[in-house]
Amino acid sequence: MSDCLFCGIISKKITTKYVGETSELIAIRDVNPQAPVHILIIPKKHISTLNDITKEDCNIIGEVHMFVKEIAKKEGIAEDGYRLVLNTNRGAGQSVFHIHWHLLGGRVFNWPPG
Ligand code: DGP
């Protein structure tokens, strides 16, 4: 999608700090980190929100979790713990309308979230 920030990052028209990549996903450092480790996992396919996924996207969703597990280990947060967040629509804090997961770690998190 031409006016989508994350599509611009995926196509490398916009530079950022890359963490890793698979055939379906990229992982980048969040520009405004909320924890010592704050990584965004982004499908290369443009899907606006979780409300827009279809059955054919189920494979991508599964791959996100496999990728997160791998990155958490590499970042050294797998044992202490980490949080995976998917904000859907403005009421939940979504500001970029290309689906993405926040992988947060390196500190203690409270529950319930704010
Ligand atoms: P959300 O609010 O859930 O839609 O998360 C969007 C995140 O994207 C937010 O934590 C900040 C991050 N972000 C916004 N613009 C950029 C950017 O240009 N580069 C990077 N690396 N992250 C960005």
Backbone and ligand atoms as CSV (ligand in chain L), in Angstrom:
chain,resi,resn,atom,element,x,y,z
A,1,MET,N,N,0.855,-1.203,0.000
A,1,MET,CA,C,0.000,0.000,0.000
A,1,MET,C,C,0.884,1.244,0.000
A,2,SER,N,N,0.708,2.140,-0.961
A,2,SER,CA,C,1.681,3.199,-1.207
A,2,SER,C,C,1.814,4.199,-0.055
A,3,ASP,N,N,0.728,4.476,0.666
A,3,ASP,CA,C,0.828,5.482,1.730
A,3,ASP,C,C,0.973,4.864,3.119
A,4,CYS,N,N,1.357,3.595,3.180
A,4,CYS,CA,C,1.491,2.906,4.470
A,4,CYS,C,C,2.949,2.952,4.945
A,5,LEU,N,N,3.164,3.450,6.163
A,5,LEU,CA,C,4.503,3.559,6.746
A,5,LEU,C,C,5.215,2.202,6.777
A,6,PHE,N,N,4.529,1.162,7.266
A,6,PHE,CA,C,5.200,-0.132,7.397
A,6,PHE,C,C,5.455,-0.777,6.031
A,7,CYS,N,N,4.583,-0.533,5.045
A,7,CYS,CA,C,4.881,-1.025,3.684
A,7,CYS,C,C,6.152,-0.347,3.173
A,8,GLY,N,N,6.341,0.923,3.511
A,8,GLY,CA,C,7.554,1.654,3.128
A,8,GLY,C,C,8.793,1.065,3.784
A,9,ILE,N,N,8.667,0.643,5.037
A,9,ILE,CA,C,9.789,0.012,5.750
A,9,ILE,C,C,10.076,-1.366,5.150
A,10,ILE,N,N,9.015,-2.120,4.855
A,10,ILE,CA,C,9.167,-3.473,4.282
A,10,ILE,C,C,9.872,-3.398,2.923
A,11,SER,N,N,9.506,-2.403,2.119
A,11,SER,CA,C,10.125,-2.273,0.785
A,11,SER,C,C,11.473,-1.556,0.855
A,12,LYS,N,N,11.877,-1.177,2.081
A,12,LYS,CA,C,13.172,-0.532,2.365
A,12,LYS,C,C,13.279,0.877,1.752
A,13,LYS,N,N,12.124,1.473,1.439
A,13,LYS,CA,C,12.125,2.878,1.003
A,13,LYS,C,C,12.346,3.765,2.225
A,14,ILE,N,N,11.922,3.274,3.387
A,14,ILE,CA,C,12.120,3.991,4.653
A,14,ILE,C,C,13.081,3.148,5.479
A,15,THR,N,N,14.136,3.793,6.005
A,15,THR,CA,C,15.134,3.028,6.764
A,15,THR,C,C,14.753,2.965,8.235
A,16,THR,N,N,15.157,1.873,8.863
A,16,THR,CA,C,14.905,1.673,10.288
A,16,THR,C,C,15.892,0.639,10.792
A,17,LYS,N,N,15.798,0.318,12.092
A,17,LYS,CA,C,16.706,-0.697,12.649
A,17,LYS,C,C,16.061,-2.070,12.501
A,18,TYR,N,N,16.581,-2.864,11.571
A,18,TYR,CA,C,16.043,-4.200,11.328
A,18,TYR,C,C,16.608,-5.194,12.338
A,19,VAL,N,N,15.745,-6.105,12.780
A,19,VAL,CA,C,16.152,-7.160,13.719
A,19,VAL,C,C,16.240,-8.495,12.989
A,20,GLY,N,N,15.334,-8.725,12.063
A,20,GLY,CA,C,15.322,-10.002,11.351
A,20,GLY,C,C,14.225,-10.034,10.319
A,21,GLU,N,N,14.208,-11.114,9.563
A,21,GLU,CA,C,13.271,-11.224,8.446
A,21,GLU,C,C,13.022,-12.698,8.145
A,22,THR,N,N,11.791,-13.024,7.748
A,22,THR,CA,C,11.492,-14.339,7.174
A,22,THR,C,C,10.835,-14.063,5.820
A,23,SER,N,N,10.386,-15.121,5.149
A,23,SER,CA,C,9.738,-14.888,3.851
A,23,SER,C,C,8.436,-14.101,4.015
A,24,GLU,N,N,7.815,-14.193,5.185
A,24,GLU,CA,C,6.495,-13.565,5.408
A,24,GLU,C,C,6.517,-12.349,6.318
A,25,LEU,N,N,7.612,-12.186,7.100
A,25,LEU,CA,C,7.608,-11.208,8.201
A,25,LEU,C,C,8.892,-10.405,8.250
A,26,ILE,N,N,8.804,-9.193,8.844
A,26,ILE,CA,C,10.035,-8.503,9.246
A,26,ILE,C,C,9.911,-8.149,10.725
A,27,ALA,N,N,11.062,-7.953,11.362
A,27,ALA,CA,C,11.109,-7.501,12.754
A,27,ALA,C,C,12.012,-6.281,12.805
A,28,ILE,N,N,11.520,-5.219,13.457
A,28,ILE,CA,C,12.279,-3.962,13.547
A,28,ILE,C,C,12.222,-3.447,14.976
A,29,ARG,N,N,13.156,-2.581,15.353
A,29,ARG,CA,C,13.114,-1.909,16.662
A,29,ARG,C,C,12.077,-0.798,16.609
A,30,ASP,N,N,11.242,-0.720,17.648
A,30,ASP,CA,C,10.268,0.368,17.718
A,30,ASP,C,C,11.007,1.690,17.906
A,31,VAL,N,N,10.574,2.715,17.188
A,31,VAL,CA,C,11.223,4.024,17.240
A,31,VAL,C,C,10.988,4.718,18.589
A,32,ASN,N,N,9.976,4.282,19.305
A,32,ASN,CA,C,9.619,4.889,20.594
A,32,ASN,C,C,9.495,3.782,21.644
A,33,PRO,N,N,10.635,3.193,22.044
A,33,PRO,CA,C,10.589,1.979,22.871
A,33,PRO,C,C,9.957,2.187,24.249
A,34,GLN,N,N,9.133,1.230,24.618
A,34,GLN,CA,C,8.444,1.264,25.916
A,34,GLN,C,C,9.056,0.274,26.902
A,35,ALA,N,N,10.140,-0.347,26.507
A,35,ALA,CA,C,10.852,-1.311,27.352
A,35,ALA,C,C,12.254,-1.450,26.762
A,36,PRO,N,N,13.214,-1.992,27.543
A,36,PRO,CA,C,14.577,-2.150,27.002
A,36,PRO,C,C,14.601,-2.923,25.687
A,37,VAL,N,N,13.738,-3.924,25.555
A,37,VAL,CA,C,13.561,-4.602,24.255
A,37,VAL,C,C,12.153,-4.272,23.767
A,38,HIS,N,N,12.047,-3.625,22.626
A,38,HIS,CA,C,10.726,-3.322,22.046
A,38,HIS,C,C,10.863,-3.489,20.538
A,39,ILE,N,N,10.352,-4.613,20.087
A,39,ILE,CA,C,10.490,-5.004,18.677
A,39,ILE,C,C,9.100,-5.146,18.074
A,40,LEU,N,N,8.959,-4.718,16.831
A,40,LEU,CA,C,7.691,-4.876,16.110
A,40,LEU,C,C,7.830,-6.012,15.112
A,41,ILE,N,N,6.866,-6.928,15.135
A,41,ILE,CA,C,6.818,-8.029,14.166
A,41,ILE,C,C,5.725,-7.663,13.162
A,42,ILE,N,N,6.097,-7.562,11.894
A,42,ILE,CA,C,5.185,-7.019,10.883
A,42,ILE,C,C,5.076,-7.978,9.698
A,43,PRO,N,N,3.876,-8.452,9.376
A,43,PRO,CA,C,3.719,-9.248,8.149
A,43,PRO,C,C,4.024,-8.396,6.914
A,44,LYS,N,N,4.663,-8.993,5.921
A,44,LYS,CA,C,4.946,-8.254,4.680
A,44,LYS,C,C,3.652,-7.960,3.917
A,45,LYS,N,N,2.673,-8.832,4.096
A,45,LYS,CA,C,1.372,-8.598,3.465
A,45,LYS,C,C,0.666,-7.459,4.198
A,46,HIS,N,N,0.112,-6.509,3.447
A,46,HIS,CA,C,-0.615,-5.416,4.090
A,46,HIS,C,C,-1.992,-5.887,4.551
A,47,ILE,N,N,-2.150,-5.945,5.879
A,47,ILE,CA,C,-3.451,-6.229,6.501
A,47,ILE,C,C,-3.629,-5.080,7.494
A,48,SER,N,N,-4.742,-4.370,7.461
A,48,SER,CA,C,-4.864,-3.148,8.274
A,48,SER,C,C,-4.965,-3.448,9.770
A,49,THR,N,N,-5.855,-4.352,10.129
A,49,THR,CA,C,-6.068,-4.650,11.559
A,49,THR,C,C,-6.409,-6.131,11.704
A,50,LEU,N,N,-6.464,-6.575,12.942
A,50,LEU,CA,C,-6.853,-7.975,13.193
A,50,LEU,C,C,-8.261,-8.246,12.664
A,51,ASN,N,N,-9.087,-7.224,12.634
A,51,ASN,CA,C,-10.455,-7.382,12.117
A,51,ASN,C,C,-10.479,-7.756,10.632
A,52,ASP,N,N,-9.351,-7.560,9.956
A,52,ASP,CA,C,-9.312,-7.782,8.508
A,52,ASP,C,C,-8.664,-9.099,8.098
A,53,ILE,N,N,-8.247,-9.929,9.071
A,53,ILE,CA,C,-7.610,-11.192,8.669
A,53,ILE,C,C,-8.653,-12.163,8.126
A,54,THR,N,N,-8.174,-13.071,7.288
A,54,THR,CA,C,-9.036,-14.116,6.736
A,54,THR,C,C,-8.368,-15.461,7.021
A,55,LYS,N,N,-9.082,-16.516,6.723
A,55,LYS,CA,C,-8.550,-17.879,6.930
A,55,LYS,C,C,-7.193,-18.051,6.262
A,56,GLU,N,N,-7.009,-17.406,5.107
A,56,GLU,CA,C,-5.739,-17.610,4.395
A,56,GLU,C,C,-4.560,-16.932,5.094
A,57,ASP,N,N,-4.843,-16.113,6.105
A,57,ASP,CA,C,-3.765,-15.465,6.864
A,57,ASP,C,C,-3.352,-16.286,8.095
A,58,CYS,N,N,-4.027,-17.410,8.352
A,58,CYS,CA,C,-3.750,-18.191,9.564
A,58,CYS,C,C,-2.296,-18.642,9.630
A,59,ASN,N,N,-1.717,-18.951,8.490
A,59,ASN,CA,C,-0.324,-19.378,8.461
A,59,ASN,C,C,0.606,-18.260,8.954
A,60,ILE,N,N,0.320,-17.036,8.522
A,60,ILE,CA,C,1.131,-15.875,8.945
A,60,ILE,C,C,1.053,-15.717,10.465
A,61,ILE,N,N,-0.146,-15.857,11.010
A,61,ILE,CA,C,-0.329,-15.667,12.457
A,61,ILE,C,C,0.500,-16.705,13.221
A,62,GLY,N,N,0.485,-17.937,12.738
A,62,GLY,CA,C,1.290,-18.988,13.369
A,62,GLY,C,C,2.776,-18.673,13.273
A,63,GLU,N,N,3.183,-18.189,12.121
A,63,GLU,CA,C,4.610,-17.864,11.918
A,63,GLU,C,C,5.061,-16.730,12.821
A,64,VAL,N,N,4.159,-15.791,13.109
A,64,VAL,CA,C,4.501,-14.693,14.020
A,64,VAL,C,C,4.972,-15.281,15.359
A,65,HIS,N,N,4.246,-16.251,15.856
A,65,HIS,CA,C,4.587,-16.802,17.169
A,65,HIS,C,C,5.905,-17.575,17.131
A,66,MET,N,N,6.148,-18.288,16.052
A,66,MET,CA,C,7.431,-18.998,15.927
A,66,MET,C,C,8.591,-18.003,15.859
A,67,PHE,N,N,8.370,-16.898,15.140
A,67,PHE,CA,C,9.404,-15.859,14.978
A,67,PHE,C,C,9.647,-15.158,16.323
A,68,VAL,N,N,8.585,-14.863,17.034
A,68,VAL,CA,C,8.712,-14.207,18.341
A,68,VAL,C,C,9.541,-15.075,19.289
A,69,LYS,N,N,9.245,-16.342,19.301
A,69,LYS,CA,C,9.966,-17.273,20.178
A,69,LYS,C,C,11.472,-17.224,19.890
A,70,GLU,N,N,11.802,-17.217,18.603
A,70,GLU,CA,C,13.208,-17.178,18.175
A,70,GLU,C,C,13.872,-15.852,18.577
A,71,ILE,N,N,13.174,-14.747,18.329
A,71,ILE,CA,C,13.749,-13.428,18.639
A,71,ILE,C,C,13.910,-13.260,20.150
A,72,ALA,N,N,12.915,-13.704,20.907
A,72,ALA,CA,C,12.985,-13.575,22.377
A,72,ALA,C,C,14.222,-14.293,22.909
A,73,LYS,N,N,14.507,-15.440,22.349
A,73,LYS,CA,C,15.704,-16.190,22.777
A,73,LYS,C,C,16.966,-15.401,22.434
A,74,LYS,N,N,17.028,-14.897,21.203
A,74,LYS,CA,C,18.214,-14.140,20.748
A,74,LYS,C,C,18.415,-12.869,21.567
A,75,GLU,N,N,17.316,-12.235,21.963
A,75,GLU,CA,C,17.394,-10.971,22.703
A,75,GLU,C,C,17.631,-11.198,24.196
A,76,GLY,N,N,17.597,-12.479,24.624
A,76,GLY,CA,C,17.880,-12.820,26.020
A,76,GLY,C,C,16.737,-12.541,26.975
A,77,ILE,N,N,15.506,-12.544,26.464
A,77,ILE,CA,C,14.354,-12.239,27.328
A,77,ILE,C,C,13.415,-13.444,27.486
A,78,ALA,N,N,13.773,-14.560,26.856
A,78,ALA,CA,C,12.859,-15.714,26.840
A,78,ALA,C,C,12.613,-16.257,28.250
A,79,GLU,N,N,13.648,-16.317,29.069
A,79,GLU,CA,C,13.495,-16.940,30.388
A,79,GLU,C,C,12.841,-16.013,31.396
A,80,ASP,N,N,13.256,-14.743,31.428
A,80,ASP,CA,C,12.657,-13.802,32.394
A,80,ASP,C,C,11.208,-13.499,32.028
A,81,GLY,N,N,10.931,-13.445,30.756
A,81,GLY,CA,C,9.549,-13.216,30.319
A,81,GLY,C,C,9.421,-12.013,29.413
A,82,TYR,N,N,8.387,-12.044,28.636
A,82,TYR,CA,C,8.138,-10.954,27.686
A,82,TYR,C,C,6.647,-10.850,27.431
A,83,ARG,N,N,6.275,-9.747,26.827
A,83,ARG,CA,C,4.863,-9.523,26.526
A,83,ARG,C,C,4.705,-9.310,25.019
A,84,LEU,N,N,3.654,-9.909,24.460
A,84,LEU,CA,C,3.333,-9.756,23.040
A,84,LEU,C,C,1.995,-9.030,22.962
A,85,VAL,N,N,1.990,-7.881,22.281
A,85,VAL,CA,C,0.802,-7.016,22.273
A,85,VAL,C,C,0.372,-6.756,20.835
A,86,LEU,N,N,-0.918,-6.856,20.608
A,86,LEU,CA,C,-1.498,-6.533,19.293
A,86,LEU,C,C,-2.622,-5.535,19.531
A,87,ASN,N,N,-2.365,-4.265,19.241
A,87,ASN,CA,C,-3.394,-3.239,19.402
A,87,ASN,C,C,-4.308,-3.242,18.185
A,88,THR,N,N,-5.607,-3.257,18.411
A,88,THR,CA,C,-6.560,-3.258,17.295
A,88,THR,C,C,-7.481,-2.047,17.382
A,89,ASN,N,N,-7.299,-1.161,16.431
A,89,ASN,CA,C,-8.074,0.079,16.289
A,89,ASN,C,C,-7.728,1.105,17.375
A,90,ARG,N,N,-8.186,2.317,17.168
A,90,ARG,CA,C,-7.718,3.459,17.959
A,90,ARG,C,C,-8.007,3.325,19.444
A,91,GLY,N,N,-9.120,2.718,19.780
A,91,GLY,CA,C,-9.494,2.570,21.200
A,91,GLY,C,C,-8.494,1.731,21.971
A,92,ALA,N,N,-7.770,0.875,21.273
A,92,ALA,CA,C,-6.757,0.029,21.919
A,92,ALA,C,C,-5.355,0.591,21.725
A,93,GLY,N,N,-5.259,1.737,21.046
A,93,GLY,CA,C,-3.949,2.377,20.873
A,93,GLY,C,C,-3.273,2.132,19.543
A,94,GLN,N,N,-3.979,1.521,18.584
A,94,GLN,CA,C,-3.341,1.311,17.276
A,94,GLN,C,C,-3.184,2.654,16.559
A,95,SER,N,N,-1.964,2.942,16.120
A,95,SER,CA,C,-1.711,4.204,15.418
A,95,SER,C,C,-1.200,3.970,13.996
A,96,VAL,N,N,-0.664,2.783,13.721
A,96,VAL,CA,C,-0.231,2.438,12.362
A,96,VAL,C,C,-1.136,1.313,11.874
A,97,PHE,N,N,-1.845,1.567,10.781
A,97,PHE,CA,C,-2.877,0.620,10.339
A,97,PHE,C,C,-2.336,-0.373,9.306
A,98,HIS,N,N,-1.323,-1.091,9.779
A,98,HIS,CA,C,-0.748,-2.259,9.107
A,98,HIS,C,C,-0.453,-3.186,10.280
A,99,ILE,N,N,-1.144,-4.304,10.325
A,99,ILE,CA,C,-1.105,-5.157,11.520
A,99,ILE,C,C,0.338,-5.450,11.967
A,100,HIS,N,N,0.566,-5.403,13.284
A,100,HIS,CA,C,1.892,-5.669,13.850
A,100,HIS,C,C,1.755,-6.056,15.303
A,101,TRP,N,N,2.732,-6.802,15.770
A,101,TRP,CA,C,2.781,-7.246,17.160
A,101,TRP,C,C,3.957,-6.554,17.841
A,102,HIS,N,N,3.739,-6.101,19.060
A,102,HIS,CA,C,4.822,-5.520,19.861
A,102,HIS,C,C,5.399,-6.630,20.743
A,103,LEU,N,N,6.695,-6.863,20.632
A,103,LEU,CA,C,7.388,-7.777,21.535
A,103,LEU,C,C,8.160,-6.919,22.532
A,104,LEU,N,N,7.745,-7.005,23.797
A,104,LEU,CA,C,8.312,-6.150,24.841
A,104,LEU,C,C,8.982,-7.011,25.904
A,105,GLY,N,N,10.171,-6.607,26.321
A,105,GLY,CA,C,10.867,-7.366,27.353
A,105,GLY,C,C,11.978,-6.554,27.978
A,106,GLY,N,N,12.625,-7.159,28.980
A,106,GLY,CA,C,13.755,-6.498,29.628
A,106,GLY,C,C,13.359,-5.711,30.854
A,107,ARG,N,N,12.100,-5.772,31.229
A,107,ARG,CA,C,11.640,-5.163,32.484
A,107,ARG,C,C,10.411,-5.927,32.961
A,108,VAL,N,N,9.946,-5.577,34.184
A,108,VAL,CA,C,8.747,-6.226,34.731
A,108,VAL,C,C,7.520,-5.469,34.232
A,109,PHE,N,N,6.488,-6.195,33.845
A,109,PHE,CA,C,5.249,-5.588,33.348
A,109,PHE,C,C,4.123,-5.789,34.354
A,110,ASN,N,N,3.277,-4.790,34.457
A,110,ASN,CA,C,2.132,-4.870,35.369
A,110,ASN,C,C,0.926,-5.472,34.674
A,111,TRP,N,N,0.021,-5.978,35.487
A,111,TRP,CA,C,-1.263,-6.451,34.987
A,111,TRP,C,C,-2.336,-6.019,35.970
A,112,PRO,N,N,-3.462,-5.443,35.551
A,112,PRO,CA,C,-3.833,-5.211,34.171
A,112,PRO,C,C,-3.022,-4.104,33.509
A,113,PRO,N,N,-2.916,-4.145,32.170
A,113,PRO,CA,C,-2.193,-3.109,31.448
A,113,PRO,C,C,-2.958,-1.795,31.502
A,114,GLY,N,N,-2.292,-0.695,31.240
A,114,GLY,CA,C,-2.938,0.618,31.302
A,114,GLY,C,C,-3.838,0.889,30.108
L,1,DGP,P1,P,0.614,0.951,17.408
L,1,DGP,O1,O,0.432,2.198,18.231
L,1,DGP,O2,O,0.209,-0.328,18.128
L,1,DGP,O3,O,-0.011,1.088,16.053
L,1,DGP,O4,O,2.192,0.826,17.198
L,1,DGP,C1,C,2.897,1.542,16.241
L,1,DGP,C2,C,4.321,1.592,16.688
L,1,DGP,O5,O,5.108,1.941,15.580
L,1,DGP,C3,C,4.600,2.624,17.779
L,1,DGP,O6,O,5.021,1.948,18.971
L,1,DGP,C4,C,5.726,3.464,17.233
L,1,DGP,C5,C,6.212,2.689,16.049
L,1,DGP,N1,N,6.645,3.513,14.942
L,1,DGP,C6,C,5.975,4.552,14.373
L,1,DGP,N2,N,6.674,5.059,13.353
L,1,DGP,C7,C,7.812,4.304,13.259
L,1,DGP,C8,C,8.930,4.343,12.376
L,1,DGP,O7,O,9.044,5.153,11.455
L,1,DGP,N3,N,9.918,3.429,12.610
L,1,DGP,C9,C,9.838,2.506,13.612
L,1,DGP,N4,N,10.867,1.646,13.751
L,1,DGP,N5,N,8.790,2.442,14.455
L,1,DGP,C10,C,7.790,3.328,14.273
